[in-house]
Amino acid sequence: MLMPFVRPMIDRSTPLYLIDAPTEGSGKGLLADVLTYPFKPDGGTLMTEGESDEEWRKRITAVLSEAPSHVMIDNLNKKLESGSLAAVLTARVWSDRQLCTNTTLKFPVTQTWIATGNNVQ
């Protein structure tokens, strides 16, 4: 619950916080909302998992372009393995090519990352 408040003071990467449960409907999303509500009552950015690493990369770039305080990856259904997700979680700056152009975009990675799922691997 404190991470969104202290995140601006941390000049390094922070871990992905996982809220895992054995069954659906156990309140994982609600718990994530409650933990981040004091920092930003209107919520952070919600995204779902990508089908491929390329899709993860595109979603991450789109999310970071909005500069949210936190990112919640909701309802993980598959094994969590993405090179792009691993890269953004350990990077200080995310860079990627803007879609349909040759322009490179760069974004500081200062978000708190949260994921929810059932029996996540």
ABEGO torsion letter per residue (X at the ends): XAAAAAAAABABBBBBBBBBBABBGAGAAAAAAAAAAAABAAEBBBBBBBABAAAAAAAAAAAAAAGBABBBBBGBABBBBBAAAAAAAABABBBBBBBGBABBBBBBBABBBBBBBBGBX
